[in-house]
């Protein structure tokens, strides 16, 4: 995670610099220590005072400003754990790819041993120019992480690739760049969201799950180096960077997707709120009200987690969730045993700040062997990291 990480944020002179104001807020909210460095051109787009106010720190622009000492660049470079350049113009990309150090930001790139993230943003023709592409290939070959720009309408009026991704995406890339890859080589299958069980072509039965917990887990597992397949019911969420998203609608489809992808998975986490019942008959045409109020009959859906538990291999680690409104620990322990899990995360969904459609959760982690851990209210991302910490201890 980004908590207490030293982020050196290099802003170069493109119109997308305005988006970085929001990025600074997000980084600070994530607990990062942010030092902004701007090029002289960037300071023409956004007033340095804006960044100083948001980061609560002086912004550095020139190499030899009086009062800051001649070795400021070395001090900044040594302290950084991540140098994130966003937006990165064709100019700064060209300089750092070719070892030119004629201003503070390009000098910092040469001086730092930190991880480097470059977020290009420019006109589509500039971005696609072989000179820029060659420079990016060159940077990538040196281990620099490059966040692909988005496609769409550009500030210059052109349509195409070159738009700086939204601040939330850059934040995620920063997290990915600094987090230790302790799950590298492992394959995760994670499920998320609700399922929708059709009544007729326009109506369905569902539940309040937003998918936030499963998406946060996928983001954290990816940041920690795992390959992640996220099987998701219908949600409004963006897939985390680098995660393979498989969309499903109902319990039956989720079951099929899980059967397919679980075979290669080392770790399976079932955070989805799967419907337990589905209408016995799904009407082929819209049910008309003239026919009177329908009486729905339900049948049980497959218990996917139970199935996965019964087929679990010795080299697989299976994690379930228990959404409860009473007898939390007792019910969770029962599910842990009955479904042959290695770990269960229980939460009282009736509590404020826990459960469905909120950004936080209050969870209790119960391993098959070992101590039950009662956690305070955490963001779903913080909780995800705690769950992964537990998994790595039990399943090295
Ligand atoms: N689950 C599943 N398939 C189902 C129902 C639940 O895989 N048809 C999984 C959920 O993804 C979760 C775990 O089982 O990881 C527990 O879900 P929960 O709704 O808390 O419990 P249920 O097993 O449905 O039991 P109950 O309804 O009695 O609480």
Boltz pocket constraint, residues with backbone or C-beta under 6 A from the ligand:
constraints:
  - pocket:
      binder: B
      contacts: [[A, 251], [A, 270], [A, 271], [A, 272], [A, 273], [A, 274], [A, 275], [A, 276], [A, 301], [A, 302], [A, 303], [A, 304], [A, 305], [A, 306], [A, 319], [A, 320], [A, 321], [A, 322], [A, 323], [A, 324], [A, 335]]
      max_distance: 6.0
